[in-house]
Amino acid sequence: REDLLAVARAMRSQNSRKSVRCLWNVVGAAEKHPRLYARYRQDVIEPRRQVIRDVLRRGVAAGELRPDLDVETAVTMLTGALTGKFPAQTLPDDFPETVVDMLLRGIAADTS
């Protein structure tokens, strides 16, 4: 939980109005400028997603998350929740905790 919270809090703090606008401008222009989008995805999006993949895989290895976890879907759930709202300043301060806790209820290992 703490590792995911650190990632979620960092994403929230990095999602300033300017960076979110940049993200959506590049994504929105992907069809017209596919090389720009590919470069942005390679240099900005994928390294951040890889950090989340690593956190989730450590959780699976430690038995804290379900062994059958679809890591890519979990990454998309987390990033979508934290980047899908614009502007980021309208998100409540505790939004990262809310998202992580809700996500964990669905991907946590069964401890019963």
Biopython code that builds the backbone (N, CA, C, O; Angstrom):
import numpy as np
from Bio.PDB.StructureBuilder import StructureBuilder

atoms = [
    (1, "ARG", "N", (0.830, -1.196, 0.000)),
    (1, "ARG", "CA", (0.000, 0.000, 0.000)),
    (1, "ARG", "C", (0.868, 1.252, 0.000)),
    (1, "ARG", "O", (0.608, 2.198, -0.743)),
    (2, "GLU", "N", (1.898, 1.250, 0.835)),
    (2, "GLU", "CA", (2.730, 2.453, 0.937)),
    (2, "GLU", "C", (3.445, 2.763, -0.376)),
    (2, "GLU", "O", (3.557, 3.927, -0.761)),
    (3, "ASP", "N", (3.924, 1.740, -1.058)),
    (3, "ASP", "CA", (4.586, 1.969, -2.349)),
    (3, "ASP", "C", (3.599, 2.530, -3.376)),
    (3, "ASP", "O", (3.927, 3.460, -4.113)),
    (4, "LEU", "N", (2.401, 1.965, -3.420)),
    (4, "LEU", "CA", (1.392, 2.472, -4.352)),
    (4, "LEU", "C", (0.970, 3.889, -3.991)),
    (4, "LEU", "O", (0.744, 4.717, -4.873)),
    (5, "LEU", "N", (0.864, 4.167, -2.699)),
    (5, "LEU", "CA", (0.521, 5.535, -2.279)),
    (5, "LEU", "C", (1.593, 6.527, -2.699)),
    (5, "LEU", "O", (1.283, 7.634, -3.138)),
    (6, "ALA", "N", (2.842, 6.135, -2.565)),
    (6, "ALA", "CA", (3.933, 7.031, -2.978)),
    (6, "ALA", "C", (3.826, 7.342, -4.467)),
    (6, "ALA", "O", (3.998, 8.489, -4.879)),
    (7, "VAL", "N", (3.544, 6.324, -5.269)),
    (7, "VAL", "CA", (3.383, 6.525, -6.706)),
    (7, "VAL", "C", (2.175, 7.413, -6.985)),
    (7, "VAL", "O", (2.266, 8.355, -7.773)),
    (8, "ALA", "N", (1.049, 7.121, -6.348)),
    (8, "ALA", "CA", (-0.178, 7.893, -6.584)),
    (8, "ALA", "C", (-0.016, 9.341, -6.162)),
    (8, "ALA", "O", (-0.465, 10.247, -6.864)),
    (9, "ARG", "N", (0.618, 9.565, -5.031)),
    (9, "ARG", "CA", (0.835, 10.952, -4.573)),
    (9, "ARG", "C", (1.755, 11.699, -5.531)),
    (9, "ARG", "O", (1.539, 12.877, -5.812)),
    (10, "ALA", "N", (2.776, 11.019, -6.028)),
    (10, "ALA", "CA", (3.686, 11.654, -6.987)),
    (10, "ALA", "C", (2.940, 11.989, -8.275)),
    (10, "ALA", "O", (3.137, 13.059, -8.851)),
    (11, "MET", "N", (2.092, 11.080, -8.723)),
    (11, "MET", "CA", (1.316, 11.350, -9.943)),
    (11, "MET", "C", (0.406, 12.547, -9.736)),
    (11, "MET", "O", (0.288, 13.397, -10.618)),
    (12, "ARG", "N", (-0.233, 12.622, -8.586)),
    (12, "ARG", "CA", (-1.137, 13.745, -8.319)),
    (12, "ARG", "C", (-0.360, 15.056, -8.293)),
    (12, "ARG", "O", (-0.814, 16.054, -8.852)),
    (13, "SER", "N", (0.793, 15.065, -7.656)),
    (13, "SER", "CA", (1.554, 16.308, -7.564)),
    (13, "SER", "C", (2.146, 16.702, -8.914)),
    (13, "SER", "O", (2.337, 17.889, -9.180)),
    (14, "GLN", "N", (2.435, 15.727, -9.761)),
    (14, "GLN", "CA", (2.977, 16.028, -11.093)),
    (14, "GLN", "C", (1.888, 16.422, -12.074)),
    (14, "GLN", "O", (2.182, 16.954, -13.144)),
    (15, "ASN", "N", (0.653, 16.171, -11.729)),
    (15, "ASN", "CA", (-0.444, 16.468, -12.645)),
    (15, "ASN", "C", (-0.931, 17.901, -12.487)),
    (15, "ASN", "O", (-2.103, 18.152, -12.208)),
    (16, "SER", "N", (-0.022, 18.811, -12.669)),
    (16, "SER", "CA", (-0.406, 20.211, -12.655)),
    (16, "SER", "C", (-1.239, 20.506, -13.900)),
    (16, "SER", "O", (-1.271, 19.713, -14.841)),
    (17, "ARG", "N", (-1.893, 21.623, -13.892)),
    (17, "ARG", "CA", (-2.702, 22.013, -15.047)),
    (17, "ARG", "C", (-1.847, 21.998, -16.317)),
    (17, "ARG", "O", (-2.306, 21.541, -17.364)),
    (18, "LYS", "N", (-0.622, 22.489, -16.236)),
    (18, "LYS", "CA", (0.247, 22.571, -17.409)),
    (18, "LYS", "C", (0.627, 21.173, -17.916)),
    (18, "LYS", "O", (0.555, 20.920, -19.119)),
    (19, "SER", "N", (1.028, 20.266, -17.023)),
    (19, "SER", "CA", (1.448, 18.941, -17.481)),
    (19, "SER", "C", (0.283, 18.119, -17.993)),
    (19, "SER", "O", (0.442, 17.362, -18.951)),
    (20, "VAL", "N", (-0.895, 18.249, -17.373)),
    (20, "VAL", "CA", (-2.069, 17.533, -17.861)),
    (20, "VAL", "C", (-2.478, 18.074, -19.225)),
    (20, "VAL", "O", (-2.843, 17.303, -20.113)),
    (21, "ARG", "N", (-2.423, 19.376, -19.396)),
    (21, "ARG", "CA", (-2.745, 19.972, -20.698)),
    (21, "ARG", "C", (-1.775, 19.454, -21.769)),
    (21, "ARG", "O", (-2.186, 19.149, -22.888)),
    (22, "CYS", "N", (-0.501, 19.359, -21.419)),
    (22, "CYS", "CA", (0.502, 18.840, -22.356)),
    (22, "CYS", "C", (0.168, 17.396, -22.728)),
    (22, "CYS", "O", (0.174, 17.041, -23.907)),
    (23, "LEU", "N", (-0.122, 16.566, -21.727)),
    (23, "LEU", "CA", (-0.476, 15.173, -21.978)),
    (23, "LEU", "C", (-1.637, 15.073, -22.947)),
    (23, "LEU", "O", (-1.554, 14.356, -23.944)),
    (24, "TRP", "N", (-2.720, 15.785, -22.668)),
    (24, "TRP", "CA", (-3.906, 15.669, -23.506)),
    (24, "TRP", "C", (-3.682, 16.287, -24.885)),
    (24, "TRP", "O", (-4.272, 15.822, -25.860)),
    (25, "ASN", "N", (-2.854, 17.311, -24.992)),
    (25, "ASN", "CA", (-2.537, 17.875, -26.311)),
    (25, "ASN", "C", (-1.785, 16.863, -27.165)),
    (25, "ASN", "O", (-2.086, 16.686, -28.345)),
    (26, "VAL", "N", (-0.802, 16.200, -26.558)),
    (26, "VAL", "CA", (-0.018, 15.213, -27.312)),
    (26, "VAL", "C", (-0.884, 14.012, -27.668)),
    (26, "VAL", "O", (-0.866, 13.544, -28.806)),
    (27, "VAL", "N", (-1.639, 13.516, -26.699)),
    (27, "VAL", "CA", (-2.504, 12.367, -26.962)),
    (27, "VAL", "C", (-3.562, 12.724, -28.009)),
    (27, "VAL", "O", (-3.854, 11.928, -28.901)),
    (28, "GLY", "N", (-4.128, 13.914, -27.893)),
    (28, "GLY", "CA", (-5.146, 14.339, -28.848)),
    (28, "GLY", "C", (-4.618, 14.500, -30.263)),
    (28, "GLY", "O", (-5.366, 14.367, -31.231)),
    (29, "ALA", "N", (-3.336, 14.785, -30.380)),
    (29, "ALA", "CA", (-2.733, 14.969, -31.700)),
    (29, "ALA", "C", (-2.034, 13.707, -32.203)),
    (29, "ALA", "O", (-1.330, 13.753, -33.212)),
    (30, "ALA", "N", (-2.219, 12.597, -31.518)),
    (30, "ALA", "CA", (-1.506, 11.362, -31.858)),
    (30, "ALA", "C", (-1.753, 10.910, -33.293)),
    (30, "ALA", "O", (-0.832, 10.454, -33.972)),
    (31, "GLU", "N", (-2.977, 11.036, -33.746)),
    (31, "GLU", "CA", (-3.282, 10.594, -35.107)),
    (31, "GLU", "C", (-2.590, 11.480, -36.140)),
    (31, "GLU", "O", (-2.102, 10.995, -37.161)),
    (32, "LYS", "N", (-2.555, 12.763, -35.868)),
    (32, "LYS", "CA", (-1.949, 13.707, -36.807)),
    (32, "LYS", "C", (-0.418, 13.706, -36.707)),
    (32, "LYS", "O", (0.279, 13.936, -37.696)),
    (33, "HIS", "N", (0.093, 13.442, -35.494)),
    (33, "HIS", "CA", (1.541, 13.462, -35.256)),
    (33, "HIS", "C", (1.976, 12.181, -34.537)),
    (33, "HIS", "O", (2.357, 12.224, -33.367)),
    (34, "PRO", "N", (1.921, 11.060, -35.228)),
    (34, "PRO", "CA", (2.207, 9.787, -34.563)),
    (34, "PRO", "C", (3.637, 9.668, -34.027)),
    (34, "PRO", "O", (3.857, 9.001, -33.016)),
    (35, "ARG", "N", (4.596, 10.292, -34.675)),
    (35, "ARG", "CA", (5.985, 10.216, -34.183)),
    (35, "ARG", "C", (6.134, 10.995, -32.889)),
    (35, "ARG", "O", (6.839, 10.553, -31.981)),
    (36, "LEU", "N", (5.487, 12.139, -32.790)),
    (36, "LEU", "CA", (5.526, 12.912, -31.547)),
    (36, "LEU", "C", (4.910, 12.106, -30.408)),
    (36, "LEU", "O", (5.470, 12.034, -29.314)),
    (37, "TYR", "N", (3.758, 11.503, -30.671)),
    (37, "TYR", "CA", (3.109, 10.702, -29.638)),
    (37, "TYR", "C", (3.974, 9.504, -29.249)),
    (37, "TYR", "O", (4.106, 9.193, -28.065)),
    (38, "ALA", "N", (4.563, 8.834, -30.236)),
    (38, "ALA", "CA", (5.415, 7.676, -29.944)),
    (38, "ALA", "C", (6.594, 8.081, -29.066)),
    (38, "ALA", "O", (6.961, 7.359, -28.139)),
    (39, "ARG", "N", (7.174, 9.213, -29.353)),
    (39, "ARG", "CA", (8.307, 9.694, -28.558)),
    (39, "ARG", "C", (7.862, 10.056, -27.138)),
    (39, "ARG", "O", (8.547, 9.728, -26.169)),
    (40, "TYR", "N", (6.728, 10.724, -27.016)),
    (40, "TYR", "CA", (6.190, 11.092, -25.704)),
    (40, "TYR", "C", (5.871, 9.837, -24.899)),
    (40, "TYR", "O", (6.166, 9.761, -23.706)),
    (41, "ARG", "N", (5.273, 8.863, -25.555)),
    (41, "ARG", "CA", (4.948, 7.603, -24.886)),
    (41, "ARG", "C", (6.225, 6.910, -24.408)),
    (41, "ARG", "O", (6.283, 6.415, -23.283)),
    (42, "GLN", "N", (7.241, 6.878, -25.263)),
    (42, "GLN", "CA", (8.503, 6.215, -24.930)),
    (42, "GLN", "C", (9.247, 6.948, -23.800)),
    (42, "GLN", "O", (9.764, 6.309, -22.883)),
    (43, "ASP", "N", (9.299, 8.262, -23.867)),
    (43, "ASP", "CA", (10.131, 9.035, -22.947)),
    (43, "ASP", "C", (9.418, 9.484, -21.670)),
    (43, "ASP", "O", (10.070, 9.721, -20.653)),
    (44, "VAL", "N", (8.099, 9.602, -21.711)),
    (44, "VAL", "CA", (7.373, 10.134, -20.557)),
    (44, "VAL", "C", (6.426, 9.094, -19.954)),
    (44, "VAL", "O", (6.489, 8.801, -18.760)),
    (45, "ILE", "N", (5.564, 8.551, -20.781)),
    (45, "ILE", "CA", (4.521, 7.671, -20.254)),
    (45, "ILE", "C", (5.070, 6.323, -19.803)),
    (45, "ILE", "O", (4.831, 5.910, -18.668)),
    (46, "GLU", "N", (5.799, 5.636, -20.669)),
    (46, "GLU", "CA", (6.245, 4.279, -20.346)),
    (46, "GLU", "C", (7.180, 4.197, -19.128)),
    (46, "GLU", "O", (7.024, 3.278, -18.324)),
    (47, "PRO", "N", (8.137, 5.110, -18.957)),
    (47, "PRO", "CA", (8.957, 5.018, -17.738)),
    (47, "PRO", "C", (8.124, 5.131, -16.462)),
    (47, "PRO", "O", (8.415, 4.461, -15.471)),
    (48, "ARG", "N", (7.110, 5.958, -16.479)),
    (48, "ARG", "CA", (6.250, 6.100, -15.305)),
    (48, "ARG", "C", (5.407, 4.844, -15.096)),
    (48, "ARG", "O", (5.226, 4.388, -13.967)),
    (49, "ARG", "N", (4.900, 4.297, -16.179)),
    (49, "ARG", "CA", (4.129, 3.055, -16.058)),
    (49, "ARG", "C", (5.012, 1.908, -15.580)),
    (49, "ARG", "O", (4.550, 1.031, -14.850)),
    (50, "GLN", "N", (6.281, 1.908, -15.987)),
    (50, "GLN", "CA", (7.194, 0.838, -15.561)),
    (50, "GLN", "C", (7.415, 0.873, -14.052)),
    (50, "GLN", "O", (7.514, -0.180, -13.422)),
    (51, "VAL", "N", (7.491, 2.041, -13.477)),
    (51, "VAL", "CA", (7.621, 2.156, -12.020)),
    (51, "VAL", "C", (6.426, 1.489, -11.347)),
    (51, "VAL", "O", (6.586, 0.763, -10.365)),
    (52, "ILE", "N", (5.245, 1.734, -11.868)),
    (52, "ILE", "CA", (4.033, 1.146, -11.278)),
    (52, "ILE", "C", (4.035, -0.366, -11.478)),
    (52, "ILE", "O", (3.678, -1.108, -10.562)),
    (53, "ARG", "N", (4.431, -0.831, -12.659)),
    (53, "ARG", "CA", (4.532, -2.279, -12.899)),
    (53, "ARG", "C", (5.457, -2.918, -11.871)),
    (53, "ARG", "O", (5.140, -3.960, -11.296)),
    (54, "ASP", "N", (6.599, -2.286, -11.648)),
    (54, "ASP", "CA", (7.573, -2.829, -10.698)),
    (54, "ASP", "C", (6.989, -2.913, -9.287)),
    (54, "ASP", "O", (7.181, -3.910, -8.590)),
    (55, "VAL", "N", (6.281, -1.874, -8.872)),
    (55, "VAL", "CA", (5.655, -1.871, -7.543)),
    (55, "VAL", "C", (4.642, -3.015, -7.451)),
    (55, "VAL", "O", (4.623, -3.750, -6.465)),
    (56, "LEU", "N", (3.814, -3.161, -8.462)),
    (56, "LEU", "CA", (2.798, -4.212, -8.442)),
    (56, "LEU", "C", (3.427, -5.603, -8.452)),
    (56, "LEU", "O", (2.977, -6.493, -7.730)),
    (57, "ARG", "N", (4.445, -5.790, -9.251)),
    (57, "ARG", "CA", (5.108, -7.106, -9.303)),
    (57, "ARG", "C", (5.781, -7.440, -7.979)),
    (57, "ARG", "O", (5.798, -8.600, -7.569)),
    (58, "ARG", "N", (6.333, -6.438, -7.309)),
    (58, "ARG", "CA", (6.898, -6.684, -5.963)),
    (58, "ARG", "C", (5.793, -7.107, -5.004)),
    (58, "ARG", "O", (5.996, -7.986, -4.166)),
    (59, "GLY", "N", (4.624, -6.482, -5.128)),
    (59, "GLY", "CA", (3.493, -6.855, -4.284)),
    (59, "GLY", "C", (3.039, -8.281, -4.533)),
    (59, "GLY", "O", (2.689, -8.996, -3.594)),
    (60, "VAL", "N", (3.041, -8.701, -5.795)),
    (60, "VAL", "CA", (2.682, -10.083, -6.126)),
    (60, "VAL", "C", (3.731, -11.028, -5.555)),
    (60, "VAL", "O", (3.387, -12.037, -4.940)),
    (61, "ALA", "N", (5.007, -10.710, -5.754)),
    (61, "ALA", "CA", (6.088, -11.569, -5.265)),
    (61, "ALA", "C", (6.073, -11.699, -3.749)),
    (61, "ALA", "O", (6.429, -12.744, -3.206)),
    (62, "ALA", "N", (5.662, -10.643, -3.071)),
    (62, "ALA", "CA", (5.617, -10.657, -1.599)),
    (62, "ALA", "C", (4.336, -11.292, -1.073)),
    (62, "ALA", "O", (4.177, -11.443, 0.139)),
    (63, "GLY", "N", (3.422, -11.665, -1.964)),
    (63, "GLY", "CA", (2.169, -12.274, -1.533)),
    (63, "GLY", "C", (1.135, -11.266, -1.057)),
    (63, "GLY", "O", (0.112, -11.649, -0.490)),
    (64, "GLU", "N", (1.391, -9.984, -1.280)),
    (64, "GLU", "CA", (0.452, -8.942, -0.855)),
    (64, "GLU", "C", (-0.641, -8.703, -1.885)),
    (64, "GLU", "O", (-1.710, -8.187, -1.560)),
    (65, "LEU", "N", (-0.369, -9.080, -3.124)),
    (65, "LEU", "CA", (-1.335, -8.925, -4.208)),
    (65, "LEU", "C", (-1.608, -10.292, -4.822)),
    (65, "LEU", "O", (-0.805, -11.218, -4.704)),
    (66, "ARG", "N", (-2.738, -10.394, -5.468)),
    (66, "ARG", "CA", (-3.163, -11.661, -6.057)),
    (66, "ARG", "C", (-2.121, -12.199, -7.029)),
    (66, "ARG", "O", (-1.558, -11.437, -7.815)),
    (67, "PRO", "N", (-1.861, -13.484, -6.985)),
    (67, "PRO", "CA", (-0.872, -14.057, -7.902)),
    (67, "PRO", "C", (-1.318, -14.014, -9.361)),
    (67, "PRO", "O", (-0.484, -14.061, -10.265)),
    (68, "ASP", "N", (-2.630, -13.924, -9.597)),
    (68, "ASP", "CA", (-3.137, -13.883, -10.968)),
    (68, "ASP", "C", (-3.391, -12.454, -11.446)),
    (68, "ASP", "O", (-4.109, -12.239, -12.423)),
    (69, "LEU", "N", (-2.805, -11.490, -10.762)),
    (69, "LEU", "CA", (-3.022, -10.082, -11.081)),
    (69, "LEU", "C", (-2.627, -9.771, -12.522)),
    (69, "LEU", "O", (-1.532, -10.122, -12.962)),
    (70, "ASP", "N", (-3.512, -9.119, -13.242)),
    (70, "ASP", "CA", (-3.208, -8.599, -14.575)),
    (70, "ASP", "C", (-2.569, -7.228, -14.341)),
    (70, "ASP", "O", (-3.264, -6.230, -14.148)),
    (71, "VAL", "N", (-1.258, -7.197, -14.361)),
    (71, "VAL", "CA", (-0.499, -5.996, -14.014)),
    (71, "VAL", "C", (-0.856, -4.833, -14.934)),
    (71, "VAL", "O", (-1.022, -3.707, -14.463)),
    (72, "GLU", "N", (-0.975, -5.080, -16.215)),
    (72, "GLU", "CA", (-1.275, -3.989, -17.157)),
    (72, "GLU", "C", (-2.633, -3.360, -16.870)),
    (72, "GLU", "O", (-2.788, -2.142, -16.960)),
    (73, "THR", "N", (-3.607, -4.180, -16.528)),
    (73, "THR", "CA", (-4.921, -3.638, -16.202)),
    (73, "THR", "C", (-4.855, -2.821, -14.917)),
    (73, "THR", "O", (-5.456, -1.750, -14.829)),
    (74, "ALA", "N", (-4.137, -3.315, -13.932)),
    (74, "ALA", "CA", (-4.003, -2.580, -12.670)),
    (74, "ALA", "C", (-3.290, -1.248, -12.886)),
    (74, "ALA", "O", (-3.672, -0.240, -12.293)),
    (75, "VAL", "N", (-2.262, -1.236, -13.728)),
    (75, "VAL", "CA", (-1.557, 0.009, -14.045)),
    (75, "VAL", "C", (-2.533, 0.992, -14.691)),
    (75, "VAL", "O", (-2.565, 2.168, -14.331)),
    (76, "THR", "N", (-3.311, 0.515, -15.623)),
    (76, "THR", "CA", (-4.263, 1.373, -16.315)),
    (76, "THR", "C", (-5.329, 1.898, -15.361)),
    (76, "THR", "O", (-5.735, 3.056, -15.465)),
    (77, "MET", "N", (-5.784, 1.064, -14.439)),
    (77, "MET", "CA", (-6.774, 1.498, -13.456)),
    (77, "MET", "C", (-6.222, 2.633, -12.599)),
    (77, "MET", "O", (-6.900, 3.635, -12.372)),
    (78, "LEU", "N", (-4.999, 2.471, -12.132)),
    (78, "LEU", "CA", (-4.395, 3.483, -11.269)),
    (78, "LEU", "C", (-4.109, 4.768, -12.041)),
    (78, "LEU", "O", (-4.480, 5.854, -11.595)),
    (79, "THR", "N", (-3.463, 4.654, -13.178)),
    (79, "THR", "CA", (-3.110, 5.857, -13.933)),
    (79, "THR", "C", (-4.344, 6.547, -14.489)),
    (79, "THR", "O", (-4.411, 7.776, -14.527)),
    (80, "GLY", "N", (-5.314, 5.762, -14.917)),
    (80, "GLY", "CA", (-6.541, 6.360, -15.443)),
    (80, "GLY", "C", (-7.279, 7.172, -14.396)),
    (80, "GLY", "O", (-7.780, 8.260, -14.679)),
    (81, "ALA", "N", (-7.341, 6.638, -13.191)),
    (81, "ALA", "CA", (-8.031, 7.340, -12.113)),
    (81, "ALA", "C", (-7.332, 8.650, -11.760)),
    (81, "ALA", "O", (-7.981, 9.635, -11.407)),
    (82, "LEU", "N", (-6.013, 8.651, -11.856)),
    (82, "LEU", "CA", (-5.261, 9.826, -11.421)),
    (82, "LEU", "C", (-4.942, 10.815, -12.536)),
    (82, "LEU", "O", (-4.546, 11.947, -12.258)),
    (83, "THR", "N", (-5.107, 10.410, -13.780)),
    (83, "THR", "CA", (-4.822, 11.334, -14.881)),
    (83, "THR", "C", (-6.065, 11.652, -15.700)),
    (83, "THR", "O", (-6.020, 12.519, -16.573)),
    (84, "GLY", "N", (-7.153, 10.980, -15.442)),
    (84, "GLY", "CA", (-8.349, 11.162, -16.242)),
    (84, "GLY", "C", (-9.165, 12.385, -15.895)),
    (84, "GLY", "O", (-10.069, 12.757, -16.643)),
    (85, "LYS", "N", (-8.864, 13.021, -14.768)),
    (85, "LYS", "CA", (-9.627, 14.199, -14.364)),
    (85, "LYS", "C", (-8.801, 15.449, -14.629)),
    (85, "LYS", "O", (-7.602, 15.481, -14.352)),
    (86, "PHE", "N", (-9.437, 16.459, -15.156)),
    (86, "PHE", "CA", (-8.744, 17.714, -15.449)),
    (86, "PHE", "C", (-9.596, 18.852, -14.929)),
    (86, "PHE", "O", (-10.808, 18.822, -15.147)),
    (87, "PRO", "N", (-9.067, 19.826, -14.276)),
    (87, "PRO", "CA", (-7.673, 19.924, -13.852)),
    (87, "PRO", "C", (-7.418, 19.137, -12.575)),
    (87, "PRO", "O", (-8.331, 18.888, -11.788)),
    (88, "ALA", "N", (-6.183, 18.756, -12.386)),
    (88, "ALA", "CA", (-5.820, 17.948, -11.222)),
    (88, "ALA", "C", (-6.062, 18.698, -9.913)),
    (88, "ALA", "O", (-6.271, 18.074, -8.872)),
    (89, "GLN", "N", (-6.035, 20.013, -9.955)),
    (89, "GLN", "CA", (-6.219, 20.794, -8.735)),
    (89, "GLN", "C", (-7.607, 20.593, -8.127)),
    (89, "GLN", "O", (-7.804, 20.880, -6.946)),
    (90, "THR", "N", (-8.565, 20.110, -8.905)),
    (90, "THR", "CA", (-9.903, 19.916, -8.368)),
    (90, "THR", "C", (-10.038, 18.600, -7.615)),
    (90, "THR", "O", (-11.073, 18.350, -6.996)),
    (91, "LEU", "N", (-9.023, 17.761, -7.654)),
    (91, "LEU", "CA", (-9.069, 16.496, -6.936)),
    (91, "LEU", "C", (-8.903, 16.749, -5.440)),
    (91, "LEU", "O", (-8.104, 17.596, -5.041)),
    (92, "PRO", "N", (-9.640, 16.029, -4.620)),
    (92, "PRO", "CA", (-9.457, 16.176, -3.179)),
    (92, "PRO", "C", (-8.051, 15.752, -2.764)),
    (92, "PRO", "O", (-7.431, 14.921, -3.428)),
    (93, "ASP", "N", (-7.556, 16.309, -1.689)),
    (93, "ASP", "CA", (-6.214, 15.983, -1.219)),
    (93, "ASP", "C", (-6.036, 14.494, -0.949)),
    (93, "ASP", "O", (-4.948, 13.954, -1.147)),
    (94, "ASP", "N", (-7.097, 13.826, -0.498)),
    (94, "ASP", "CA", (-6.997, 12.410, -0.151)),
    (94, "ASP", "C", (-7.338, 11.489, -1.327)),
    (94, "ASP", "O", (-7.502, 10.285, -1.134)),
    (95, "PHE", "N", (-7.445, 12.030, -2.527)),
    (95, "PHE", "CA", (-7.809, 11.218, -3.686)),
    (95, "PHE", "C", (-6.829, 10.073, -3.935)),
    (95, "PHE", "O", (-7.277, 8.963, -4.220)),
    (96, "PRO", "N", (-5.502, 10.287, -3.842)),
    (96, "PRO", "CA", (-4.590, 9.154, -4.036)),
    (96, "PRO", "C", (-4.877, 8.004, -3.064)),
    (96, "PRO", "O", (-4.855, 6.841, -3.467)),
    (97, "GLU", "N", (-5.141, 8.309, -1.809)),
    (97, "GLU", "CA", (-5.435, 7.275, -0.828)),
    (97, "GLU", "C", (-6.738, 6.554, -1.178)),
    (97, "GLU", "O", (-6.823, 5.331, -1.070)),
    (98, "THR", "N", (-7.740, 7.308, -1.593)),
    (98, "THR", "CA", (-9.022, 6.721, -1.968)),
    (98, "THR", "C", (-8.853, 5.758, -3.133)),
    (98, "THR", "O", (-9.385, 4.648, -3.105)),
    (99, "VAL", "N", (-8.113, 6.178, -4.158)),
    (99, "VAL", "CA", (-7.904, 5.344, -5.344)),
    (99, "VAL", "C", (-7.127, 4.088, -4.981)),
    (99, "VAL", "O", (-7.528, 2.986, -5.354)),
    (100, "VAL", "N", (-6.025, 4.236, -4.261)),
    (100, "VAL", "CA", (-5.196, 3.082, -3.906)),
    (100, "VAL", "C", (-5.987, 2.096, -3.050)),
    (100, "VAL", "O", (-5.950, 0.891, -3.301)),
    (101, "ASP", "N", (-6.694, 2.590, -2.054)),
    (101, "ASP", "CA", (-7.447, 1.687, -1.185)),
    (101, "ASP", "C", (-8.538, 0.946, -1.946)),
    (101, "ASP", "O", (-8.756, -0.244, -1.717)),
    (102, "MET", "N", (-9.218, 1.634, -2.840)),
    (102, "MET", "CA", (-10.258, 0.975, -3.634)),
    (102, "MET", "C", (-9.641, -0.052, -4.578)),
    (102, "MET", "O", (-10.177, -1.149, -4.738)),
    (103, "LEU", "N", (-8.537, 0.291, -5.195)),
    (103, "LEU", "CA", (-7.849, -0.634, -6.083)),
    (103, "LEU", "C", (-7.377, -1.874, -5.327)),
    (103, "LEU", "O", (-7.527, -2.997, -5.808)),
    (104, "LEU", "N", (-6.810, -1.664, -4.148)),
    (104, "LEU", "CA", (-6.296, -2.787, -3.364)),
    (104, "LEU", "C", (-7.387, -3.761, -2.935)),
    (104, "LEU", "O", (-7.139, -4.964, -2.842)),
    (105, "ARG", "N", (-8.568, -3.265, -2.677)),
    (105, "ARG", "CA", (-9.653, -4.166, -2.307)),
    (105, "ARG", "C", (-9.939, -5.157, -3.440)),
    (105, "ARG", "O", (-10.407, -6.271, -3.203)),
    (106, "GLY", "N", (-9.652, -4.737, -4.663)),
    (106, "GLY", "CA", (-9.902, -5.605, -5.805)),
    (106, "GLY", "C", (-8.725, -6.477, -6.209)),
    (106, "GLY", "O", (-8.922, -7.513, -6.846)),
    (107, "ILE", "N", (-7.488, -6.078, -5.850)),
    (107, "ILE", "CA", (-6.319, -6.846, -6.321)),
    (107, "ILE", "C", (-5.528, -7.493, -5.200)),
    (107, "ILE", "O", (-4.545, -8.189, -5.457)),
    (108, "ALA", "N", (-5.942, -7.273, -3.963)),
    (108, "ALA", "CA", (-5.201, -7.846, -2.835)),
    (108, "ALA", "C", (-5.331, -9.359, -2.815)),
    (108, "ALA", "O", (-6.319, -9.924, -3.283)),
    (109, "ALA", "N", (-4.318, -9.995, -2.267)),
    (109, "ALA", "CA", (-4.356, -11.453, -2.108)),
    (109, "ALA", "C", (-5.439, -11.817, -1.103)),
    (109, "ALA", "O", (-5.714, -11.065, -0.167)),
    (110, "ASP", "N", (-6.048, -12.977, -1.307)),
    (110, "ASP", "CA", (-7.060, -13.465, -0.372)),
    (110, "ASP", "C", (-6.348, -13.999, 0.861)),
    (110, "ASP", "O", (-5.620, -14.988, 0.789)),
    (111, "THR", "N", (-6.562, -13.340, 1.984)),
    (111, "THR", "CA", (-5.862, -13.745, 3.224)),
    (111, "THR", "C", (-6.750, -14.535, 4.154)),
    (111, "THR", "O", (-6.371, -14.796, 5.296)),
    (112, "SER", "N", (-7.943, -14.929, 3.684)),
    (112, "SER", "CA", (-8.829, -15.678, 4.579)),
    (112, "SER", "C", (-8.520, -17.151, 4.596)),
    (112, "SER", "O", (-9.181, -17.913, 5.302)),
]
sb = StructureBuilder()
sb.init_structure("model")
sb.init_model(0)
sb.init_chain("A")
sb.init_seg("    ")
for serial, (resi, resn, name, xyz) in enumerate(atoms, 1):
    if name == "N":
        sb.init_residue(resn, " ", resi, " ")
    sb.init_atom(name, np.array(xyz, "f"), 0.0, 1.0, " ", f" {name:<3s}", serial, name[0])
structure = sb.get_structure()
